[in-house]
Amino acid sequence: MQVLAIILGLLVLAILIILAIAATKPAIFSIQRTTDVGADPDTIFSLINDFHNWRDWSPWEALDPDLKRKMSGASTGRGAVYEWDGNKKVGSGRMEITEAVAPNKVVIKLDFLKPFEAHNEARFTMEPRAGKTRLNWEMTGPSPFMSKVMQVFMNFDKMVGKDFEKGLASIKAIAERKRLASS
């Protein structure tokens, strides 16, 4: 009986430690990746500002060959909407471009519905730099308490950051090929 009480006490202590660590996590999360692209901002902007182009570079598109997509609203820019419904790897959700400032910025409202509900903002910025363009991809959003508990065990920055890096590498390759084809 005493052993059971010790085990139960240790279990309660472990849970309290996890909750205490979770409480120290920030209320807002931010994941960001950057790359330099050998192409002008206009070329990069067109790849991001038109959801029809995302099939070519989005790291999540390849995870579900049967992904269902629905585009609505404006064809490009502010008001363009992309909805998806896929397997467990991609889930389902909706994106809407809320701001598009050619050729420097695209801001997207990102609503995940499955496998969990989350409401975030994605921001792409393009900054010209000596024959190249610095492309930055950032996602920010609130971290509810259960998300903070999950962060004790998982590093979201590394998990999602890898996908951002793949997407940026694809955008870079496509934009640089377009630049070479036009010269």
TORKENU-766871 format. One record per residue (C-alpha): residue number from 1; residue in three letters; chain; x, y, z. Coordinates in pm, whole numbers. Each point is the difference from the previous one (the first is absolute). Example, Ala and Ser with C-alpha at 12.3 -4.5 7.8 and 13.67 -1.06 7.14 Angstrom:
BEGIN
<selum = 1 tornu = ALA nuvex = A c1 = 1230 c2 = -450 c3 = 780>
<selum = 2 tornu = SER nuvex = A c1 = 137 c2 = 344 c3 = -66>
This chain:
BEGIN
<selum = 1 tornu = MET nuvex = A c1 = 0 c2 = 0 c3 = 0>
<selum = 2 tornu = GLN nuvex = A c1 = 285 c2 = 235 c3 = 85>
<selum = 3 tornu = VAL nuvex = A c1 = 163 c2 = -71 c3 = -340>
<selum = 4 tornu = LEU nuvex = A c1 = -325 c2 = 91 c3 = -176>
<selum = 5 tornu = ALA nuvex = A c1 = -17 c2 = 328 c3 = 195>
<selum = 6 tornu = ILE nuvex = A c1 = 359 c2 = 84 c3 = -101>
<selum = 7 tornu = ILE nuvex = A c1 = -70 c2 = -79 c3 = -367>
<selum = 8 tornu = LEU nuvex = A c1 = -319 c2 = 208 c3 = 9>
<selum = 9 tornu = GLY nuvex = A c1 = 188 c2 = 287 c3 = 169>
<selum = 10 tornu = LEU nuvex = A c1 = 274 c2 = -11 c3 = -265>
<selum = 11 tornu = LEU nuvex = A c1 = -260 c2 = -2 c3 = -275>
<selum = 12 tornu = VAL nuvex = A c1 = -175 c2 = 305 c3 = 147>
<selum = 13 tornu = LEU nuvex = A c1 = 337 c2 = 175 c3 = 38>
<selum = 14 tornu = ALA nuvex = A c1 = 88 c2 = -75 c3 = -365>
<selum = 15 tornu = ILE nuvex = A c1 = -333 c2 = 141 c3 = -117>
<selum = 16 tornu = LEU nuvex = A c1 = 49 c2 = 314 c3 = 211>
<selum = 17 tornu = ILE nuvex = A c1 = 350 c2 = 49 c3 = -145>
<selum = 18 tornu = ILE nuvex = A c1 = -133 c2 = -37 c3 = -356>
<selum = 19 tornu = LEU nuvex = A c1 = -278 c2 = 251 c3 = 71>
<selum = 20 tornu = ALA nuvex = A c1 = 248 c2 = 243 c3 = 157>
<selum = 21 tornu = ILE nuvex = A c1 = 232 c2 = -23 c3 = -302>
<selum = 22 tornu = ALA nuvex = A c1 = -298 c2 = 47 c3 = -235>
<selum = 23 tornu = ALA nuvex = A c1 = -104 c2 = 312 c3 = 191>
<selum = 24 tornu = THR nuvex = A c1 = 336 c2 = 161 c3 = -84>
<selum = 25 tornu = LYS nuvex = A c1 = -53 c2 = -36 c3 = -378>
<selum = 26 tornu = PRO nuvex = A c1 = -85 c2 = 321 c3 = -189>
<selum = 27 tornu = ALA nuvex = A c1 = -364 c2 = 90 c3 = -71>
<selum = 28 tornu = ILE nuvex = A c1 = 84 c2 = 64 c3 = -368>
<selum = 29 tornu = PHE nuvex = A c1 = 213 c2 = -231 c3 = -213>
<selum = 30 tornu = SER nuvex = A c1 = 208 c2 = 100 c3 = -301>
<selum = 31 tornu = ILE nuvex = A c1 = 170 c2 = -223 c3 = -255>
<selum = 32 tornu = GLN nuvex = A c1 = 218 c2 = 168 c3 = -260>
<selum = 33 tornu = ARG nuvex = A c1 = 237 c2 = -102 c3 = -278>
<selum = 34 tornu = THR nuvex = A c1 = 189 c2 = 207 c3 = -256>
<selum = 35 tornu = THR nuvex = A c1 = 189 c2 = -62 c3 = -323>
<selum = 36 tornu = ASP nuvex = A c1 = 165 c2 = 208 c3 = -272>
<selum = 37 tornu = VAL nuvex = A c1 = -140 c2 = -54 c3 = -349>
<selum = 38 tornu = GLY nuvex = A c1 = 180 c2 = 88 c3 = -324>
<selum = 39 tornu = ALA nuvex = A c1 = -313 c2 = 154 c3 = -152>
<selum = 40 tornu = ASP nuvex = A c1 = -190 c2 = 327 c3 = 18>
<selum = 41 tornu = PRO nuvex = A c1 = -275 c2 = 55 c3 = 259>
<selum = 42 tornu = ASP nuvex = A c1 = -273 c2 = 8 c3 = -270>
<selum = 43 tornu = THR nuvex = A c1 = 74 c2 = -359 c3 = -105>
<selum = 44 tornu = ILE nuvex = A c1 = -10 c2 = -123 c3 = 359>
<selum = 45 tornu = PHE nuvex = A c1 = -309 c2 = 207 c3 = 82>
<selum = 46 tornu = SER nuvex = A c1 = -195 c2 = -161 c3 = -288>
<selum = 47 tornu = LEU nuvex = A c1 = 78 c2 = -350 c3 = 134>
<selum = 48 tornu = ILE nuvex = A c1 = -140 c2 = 86 c3 = 343>
<selum = 49 tornu = ASN nuvex = A c1 = -282 c2 = 243 c3 = -84>
<selum = 50 tornu = ASP nuvex = A c1 = -182 c2 = -254 c3 = -221>
<selum = 51 tornu = PHE nuvex = A c1 = -117 c2 = -313 c3 = 186>
<selum = 52 tornu = HIS nuvex = A c1 = -11 c2 = -187 c3 = -334>
<selum = 53 tornu = ASN nuvex = A c1 = 383 c2 = 9 c3 = 7>
<selum = 54 tornu = TRP nuvex = A c1 = 25 c2 = -159 c3 = 344>
<selum = 55 tornu = ARG nuvex = A c1 = -29 c2 = -349 c3 = -150>
<selum = 56 tornu = ASP nuvex = A c1 = 345 c2 = 59 c3 = -149>
<selum = 57 tornu = TRP nuvex = A c1 = 180 c2 = 88 c3 = 322>
<selum = 58 tornu = SER nuvex = A c1 = -203 c2 = -60 c3 = 318>
<selum = 59 tornu = PRO nuvex = A c1 = 164 c2 = -272 c3 = 213>
<selum = 60 tornu = TRP nuvex = A c1 = -341 c2 = -134 c3 = 102>
<selum = 61 tornu = GLU nuvex = A c1 = -134 c2 = -56 c3 = -352>
<selum = 62 tornu = ALA nuvex = A c1 = 211 c2 = -315 c3 = -51>
<selum = 63 tornu = LEU nuvex = A c1 = -113 c2 = -158 c3 = 328>
<selum = 64 tornu = ASP nuvex = A c1 = -342 c2 = -92 c3 = -137>
<selum = 65 tornu = PRO nuvex = A c1 = -40 c2 = -87 c3 = -370>
<selum = 66 tornu = ASP nuvex = A c1 = -380 c2 = -3 c3 = 50>
<selum = 67 tornu = LEU nuvex = A c1 = -13 c2 = 343 c3 = 166>
<selum = 68 tornu = LYS nuvex = A c1 = -329 c2 = 178 c3 = -70>
<selum = 69 tornu = ARG nuvex = A c1 = 44 c2 = 370 c3 = -75>
<selum = 70 tornu = LYS nuvex = A c1 = -251 c2 = 278 c3 = -51>
<selum = 71 tornu = MET nuvex = A c1 = 96 c2 = 348 c3 = -117>
<selum = 72 tornu = SER nuvex = A c1 = -247 c2 = 286 c3 = 32>
<selum = 73 tornu = GLY nuvex = A c1 = -16 c2 = 375 c3 = 33>
<selum = 74 tornu = ALA nuvex = A c1 = 246 c2 = 212 c3 = -195>
<selum = 75 tornu = SER nuvex = A c1 = 227 c2 = -189 c3 = -240>
<selum = 76 tornu = THR nuvex = A c1 = 309 c2 = 157 c3 = 159>
<selum = 77 tornu = GLY nuvex = A c1 = 82 c2 = 239 c3 = 280>
<selum = 78 tornu = ARG nuvex = A c1 = -228 c2 = 129 c3 = 271>
<selum = 79 tornu = GLY nuvex = A c1 = -315 c2 = -211 c3 = 26>
<selum = 80 tornu = ALA nuvex = A c1 = 144 c2 = -311 c3 = -166>
<selum = 81 tornu = VAL nuvex = A c1 = -104 c2 = -311 c3 = 195>
<selum = 82 tornu = TYR nuvex = A c1 = 148 c2 = -351 c3 = 2>
<selum = 83 tornu = GLU nuvex = A c1 = -178 c2 = -277 c3 = 190>
<selum = 84 tornu = TRP nuvex = A c1 = 139 c2 = -351 c3 = 37>
<selum = 85 tornu = ASP nuvex = A c1 = -110 c2 = -335 c3 = 136>
<selum = 86 tornu = GLY nuvex = A c1 = 250 c2 = -282 c3 = 12>
<selum = 87 tornu = ASN nuvex = A c1 = 143 c2 = -294 c3 = 184>
<selum = 88 tornu = LYS nuvex = A c1 = 135 c2 = -1 c3 = 359>
<selum = 89 tornu = LYS nuvex = A c1 = 328 c2 = 158 c3 = -112>
<selum = 90 tornu = VAL nuvex = A c1 = -159 c2 = 314 c3 = -147>
<selum = 91 tornu = GLY nuvex = A c1 = -335 c2 = 18 c3 = 179>
<selum = 92 tornu = SER nuvex = A c1 = -251 c2 = 259 c3 = -112>
<selum = 93 tornu = GLY nuvex = A c1 = -22 c2 = 374 c3 = 12>
<selum = 94 tornu = ARG nuvex = A c1 = -30 c2 = 330 c3 = -177>
<selum = 95 tornu = MET nuvex = A c1 = 235 c2 = 280 c3 = -104>
<selum = 96 tornu = GLU nuvex = A c1 = -96 c2 = 349 c3 = -109>
<selum = 97 tornu = ILE nuvex = A c1 = 232 c2 = 272 c3 = -126>
<selum = 98 tornu = THR nuvex = A c1 = -79 c2 = 302 c3 = 217>
<selum = 99 tornu = GLU nuvex = A c1 = 273 c2 = 231 c3 = -129>
<selum = 100 tornu = ALA nuvex = A c1 = 207 c2 = 5 c3 = -317>
<selum = 101 tornu = VAL nuvex = A c1 = 247 c2 = 281 c3 = -63>
<selum = 102 tornu = ALA nuvex = A c1 = 173 c2 = -69 c3 = -333>
<selum = 103 tornu = PRO nuvex = A c1 = 277 c2 = -101 c3 = -12>
<selum = 104 tornu = ASN nuvex = A c1 = 98 c2 = 8 c3 = 367>
<selum = 105 tornu = LYS nuvex = A c1 = -256 c2 = -166 c3 = 225>
<selum = 106 tornu = VAL nuvex = A c1 = -278 c2 = -261 c3 = 16>
<selum = 107 tornu = VAL nuvex = A c1 = -191 c2 = -54 c3 = 326>
<selum = 108 tornu = ILE nuvex = A c1 = -226 c2 = -304 c3 = 40>
<selum = 109 tornu = LYS nuvex = A c1 = -262 c2 = -86 c3 = 260>
<selum = 110 tornu = LEU nuvex = A c1 = 51 c2 = -370 c3 = 67>
<selum = 111 tornu = ASP nuvex = A c1 = -276 c2 = -207 c3 = 160>
<selum = 112 tornu = PHE nuvex = A c1 = 77 c2 = -363 c3 = 82>
<selum = 113 tornu = LEU nuvex = A c1 = -308 c2 = -214 c3 = 65>
<selum = 114 tornu = LYS nuvex = A c1 = 146 c2 = -353 c3 = 21>
<selum = 115 tornu = PRO nuvex = A c1 = 183 c2 = -175 c3 = 159>
<selum = 116 tornu = PHE nuvex = A c1 = -35 c2 = 288 c3 = 248>
<selum = 117 tornu = GLU nuvex = A c1 = -151 c2 = 346 c3 = -17>
<selum = 118 tornu = ALA nuvex = A c1 = 240 c2 = 293 c3 = -15>
<selum = 119 tornu = HIS nuvex = A c1 = -17 c2 = 353 c3 = -141>
<selum = 120 tornu = ASN nuvex = A c1 = 330 c2 = 152 c3 = -107>
<selum = 121 tornu = GLU nuvex = A c1 = 151 c2 = 255 c3 = -235>
<selum = 122 tornu = ALA nuvex = A c1 = 261 c2 = -73 c3 = -265>
<selum = 123 tornu = ARG nuvex = A c1 = 208 c2 = 284 c3 = -137>
<selum = 124 tornu = PHE nuvex = A c1 = 231 c2 = -5 c3 = -300>
<selum = 125 tornu = THR nuvex = A c1 = 231 c2 = 297 c3 = -56>
<selum = 126 tornu = MET nuvex = A c1 = 231 c2 = 62 c3 = -294>
<selum = 127 tornu = GLU nuvex = A c1 = 289 c2 = 244 c3 = 38>
<selum = 128 tornu = PRO nuvex = A c1 = 229 c2 = 83 c3 = -296>
<selum = 129 tornu = ARG nuvex = A c1 = 372 c2 = -41 c3 = 77>
<selum = 130 tornu = ALA nuvex = A c1 = 282 c2 = 45 c3 = -255>
<selum = 131 tornu = GLY nuvex = A c1 = -134 c2 = -212 c3 = -286>
<selum = 132 tornu = LYS nuvex = A c1 = -188 c2 = -235 c3 = 231>
<selum = 133 tornu = THR nuvex = A c1 = -314 c2 = 6 c3 = 208>
<selum = 134 tornu = ARG nuvex = A c1 = -15 c2 = -84 c3 = 368>
<selum = 135 tornu = LEU nuvex = A c1 = -314 c2 = -211 c3 = 47>
<selum = 136 tornu = ASN nuvex = A c1 = -138 c2 = -39 c3 = 352>
<selum = 137 tornu = TRP nuvex = A c1 = -284 c2 = -236 c3 = 101>
<selum = 138 tornu = GLU nuvex = A c1 = -145 c2 = 46 c3 = 347>
<selum = 139 tornu = MET nuvex = A c1 = -299 c2 = -151 c3 = 177>
<selum = 140 tornu = THR nuvex = A c1 = -132 c2 = 138 c3 = 327>
<selum = 141 tornu = GLY nuvex = A c1 = -296 c2 = -81 c3 = 218>
<selum = 142 tornu = PRO nuvex = A c1 = -130 c2 = -47 c3 = 351>
<selum = 143 tornu = SER nuvex = A c1 = 124 c2 = -285 c3 = 219>
<selum = 144 tornu = PRO nuvex = A c1 = -290 c2 = -128 c3 = 209>
<selum = 145 tornu = PHE nuvex = A c1 = 94 c2 = -191 c3 = 314>
<selum = 146 tornu = MET nuvex = A c1 = -36 c2 = -348 c3 = -158>
<selum = 147 tornu = SER nuvex = A c1 = 231 c2 = 113 c3 = -280>
<selum = 148 tornu = LYS nuvex = A c1 = 251 c2 = 109 c3 = 264>
<selum = 149 tornu = VAL nuvex = A c1 = -22 c2 = -345 c3 = 163>
<selum = 150 tornu = MET nuvex = A c1 = 70 c2 = -161 c3 = -339>
<selum = 151 tornu = GLN nuvex = A c1 = 300 c2 = 233 c3 = -43>
<selum = 152 tornu = VAL nuvex = A c1 = 156 c2 = -156 c3 = 310>
<selum = 153 tornu = PHE nuvex = A c1 = 36 c2 = -323 c3 = -201>
<selum = 154 tornu = MET nuvex = A c1 = 23 c2 = 124 c3 = -360>
<selum = 155 tornu = ASN nuvex = A c1 = 198 c2 = 275 c3 = -168>
<selum = 156 tornu = PHE nuvex = A c1 = -248 c2 = 163 c3 = -237>
<selum = 157 tornu = ASP nuvex = A c1 = 267 c2 = 234 c3 = -137>
<selum = 158 tornu = LYS nuvex = A c1 = 207 c2 = -295 c3 = -120>
<selum = 159 tornu = MET nuvex = A c1 = -301 c2 = -197 c3 = -126>
<selum = 160 tornu = VAL nuvex = A c1 = -167 c2 = 279 c3 = -197>
<selum = 161 tornu = GLY nuvex = A c1 = 331 c2 = 174 c3 = -72>
<selum = 162 tornu = LYS nuvex = A c1 = 111 c2 = -301 c3 = -207>
<selum = 163 tornu = ASP nuvex = A c1 = -311 c2 = 39 c3 = -215>
<selum = 164 tornu = PHE nuvex = A c1 = 65 c2 = 374 c3 = -39>
<selum = 165 tornu = GLU nuvex = A c1 = 357 c2 = -77 c3 = -110>
<selum = 166 tornu = LYS nuvex = A c1 = -127 c2 = -248 c3 = -263>
<selum = 167 tornu = GLY nuvex = A c1 = -254 c2 = 252 c3 = -127>
<selum = 168 tornu = LEU nuvex = A c1 = 255 c2 = 279 c3 = -18>
<selum = 169 tornu = ALA nuvex = A c1 = 243 c2 = -227 c3 = -187>
<selum = 170 tornu = SER nuvex = A c1 = -274 c2 = -83 c3 = -251>
<selum = 171 tornu = ILE nuvex = A c1 = -93 c2 = 366 c3 = -49>
<selum = 172 tornu = LYS nuvex = A c1 = 369 c2 = 81 c3 = -46>
<selum = 173 tornu = ALA nuvex = A c1 = 48 c2 = -273 c3 = -262>
<selum = 174 tornu = ILE nuvex = A c1 = -312 c2 = 98 c3 = -197>
<selum = 175 tornu = ALA nuvex = A c1 = 72 c2 = 376 c3 = 12>
<selum = 176 tornu = GLU nuvex = A c1 = 364 c2 = -47 c3 = -102>
<selum = 177 tornu = ARG nuvex = A c1 = -102 c2 = -229 c3 = -291>
<selum = 178 tornu = LYS nuvex = A c1 = -249 c2 = 264 c3 = -115>
<selum = 179 tornu = ARG nuvex = A c1 = 270 c2 = 266 c3 = 18>
<selum = 180 tornu = LEU nuvex = A c1 = 238 c2 = -212 c3 = -209>
<selum = 181 tornu = ALA nuvex = A c1 = -272 c2 = -81 c3 = -254>
<selum = 182 tornu = SER nuvex = A c1 = -78 c2 = 369 c3 = -49>
<selum = 183 tornu = SER nuvex = A c1 = 363 c2 = 112 c3 = -45>
